[in-house]
Amino acid sequence: MQAAPAARTHSTPQPGHALVDADLNDCLHTYEQRVRGRFAAVLDVLRTLSSCQHERDFAAQAQTLALQKLGFELPTDWLANAWVAGVDMAALHAHCLFQTVAQSVQQAGFDQSCWRARMPIGPQQWRDWGYHTLDFSPCADGRLQALLPFILRTTPAPHVWVKAYAGALFDVEHDVADWTQRELERLTGAIEGGAQLDYLKVAVYHYSSSAPCEQGCAAHGSLDEQAVQAAIERLVALQMAVDNTFGLGAAPQVLLIGVDTDCDAIRIHLPDASGQIHRTRFLDSATLYRSSFGMPAAAAQQAVQQALQRHVTELGGLAAKGNEAGLLALVQAWLIANFSQIEYVNRHHAGRYAVIGHDEAFVCAGEAVPLLHLRNQFYFAHLDTVEEGAADLDVGARIFQGLNVQRGLALPVLVHFTYNARVPGARERAVQRGLRVAQAIRARFSDLAERGLLHCRVAVSERQAGSVLEWAEHAVSAAAH
C-alpha cells in the first residue's frame, strides 16, 4: 500500500479532505506537543545536570532546574555526593520518566479535555450500532499506543478495553473469561438494553509500508503475512472456544484491523458470510482517502459507503449475527475517522513519521497506564504474571537494548495494575501483585539489574477514577534493587 500523500510545503495552507475534522486535529496536536514536551524536558534537564554535577552548589542548581523545567524535585540523597562519584544518570533518568508519567496521568483531564469533547465515535454511537463492549487486542508495539483517540478517533471509555500483546497474540482463555463476565452482566440486566447489544472483539496487527522487512512486527520477525495470519487464527480460536463452551452461535463478533505505522492508515478485514476473515481482502483507508479527496462531504461519504457495499458483495455477505447494518456503520465510521488521522500525519509529520521504528520512553507491564494515549510513548505488555507475559517482556527488552542500554541508560519498567475501590482489600492485592511482578522482572533480567540498567517502579490506580498513579514503593528502594 502506498503511504498517504506527503504534506504540502506551500506557504498558504491548502484545503484538506472534506470529511476531515481539522479542529479535532488541532486539539490532538496540542495534546501531543504538550505531553511530548514533558518527556523531552527530561533529557534536556539531565544533559544540563551532567555538565555541572561537579560544581559546589550542584544539588541546589539541580533542584531549581528540575522544579522549573520538570515540575518536581529530584531525590536529594542522589545529588548530595555527586562531586565524589557523579550522579547515576541511568537511575535519575528512569526516576524522571516515572515522575513524568505520573504527572501526565494527573494532568490528563486538562490535557485531553479538548479532544475528548470532539471524538466522533463514543459510547452512544457504538450502542446505537449494536455493541455494549469493544475489546481491542493490538500488538504491544508502542506505535499502536495512540490507537483509540488518534488512529480510530474513538473515545476511551470504561467498556472499550485495550489489552496489548506482542504480535497481537492475545490470551484466548483470558478473553473467554472477559466475554463470560460481560455476557453474565448482559443476561442479568446489568447492561442497559443488553438484550439487543453484542460484544465485538478486534485484533490489531501492524506493518510498515516503507520498510516492511525491518520495521514490521518484531514478534513476527517483520513478516507481515505471518502477523496477519496469526491474528486471524487467534480470533478464530476465541470464537471456537466460546462456541464449544457455551453453544454454537454464542461466540462474539470479531474484526481484524491493520495499521500502517508509517502514516497510521488502516486496513479493515471484515468476516465474510461464512465468518472467515481473509488475509488479502480488506478495505484500505488510504485508498479511500485518495479516491474521495476533492469531493464535497456528502459525495465523499457516499463514495465510502458504496466502496463498503461493493466489498461486502464481493465477500458474499457478512457474518454479523443479524447486525450487518450496525457492523457496517461502525466500520464506515472508523474508515472516515481515519481520514482525519491520515491528514494529521500529512500536516504535522510530512506524510510519514520521521521515526518509523521504535522510540518508546518506557515499558509498561500489567495493565495499561490510564489516560496516556500517544504513539511510541511506551511499550505495553498486558499480563498478570511474568511467566505468561515473558514473550512480550522479552520483545520489549530487545527494543530497549537498542533505545537505551547501548547508550548507558536503563530499561525503565513501570508495573501497573488497577483496583476497584468498592471491593474490600482490592488495593492491597493489586499492590502485592505489582511487587511480585516487579521482583520477577528483576530476576528475569538479572544481568541488566546487576549492572544498574534495569529500574522498576510499581504503581496502582483506582479503576473508576484513574486520575492518579499511586506508588507502591519508594523510588530509592526501586533503584537499589
Secondary structure, 3 states (H helix, E strand, C coil): CCCCCCCCCCCCCCCCCCCCCHHHHHHHHHHHHHHHHHHHHHHHHHHHHHHHCCCCCHHHHHHHHHHHHCCCCCCHHHHHCHHHHCCCHHHHHHHHHHHHHHHHHHCHHHHCHHHHCCCCECHHHHHHCCEEEEEEEEECCHHHCCHHHHHCCECCCCCEEECCEHHHCCCHHHHHHHHHHHHHHHHCCCCCCHHHCEEEEEEEEEECCCCCCCCCCHHHCCCHHHHHHHHHHHHHHHHHHHHHHHCCCCCCEEEEEEEECCCCEEEEECCCCCCCCCCCCCEEHHHHHHHHCCCCHHHHHHHHHHHHHHHHHHHCCCCCCCCHHHHHHHHHHHHHHHHHHHHHHHHHHCCCCCCCCCCCCEEEEECCCCCCCCCCCEEEEECCCCCCCHHHHHHHHHHHHHHCHHHCCCEEEEEEEEECCCCCCHHHHHHHHHHHHHHHHHHHCHHHHHCCCEEEEEEEEECCCCCCCEECCCHHHHHHC
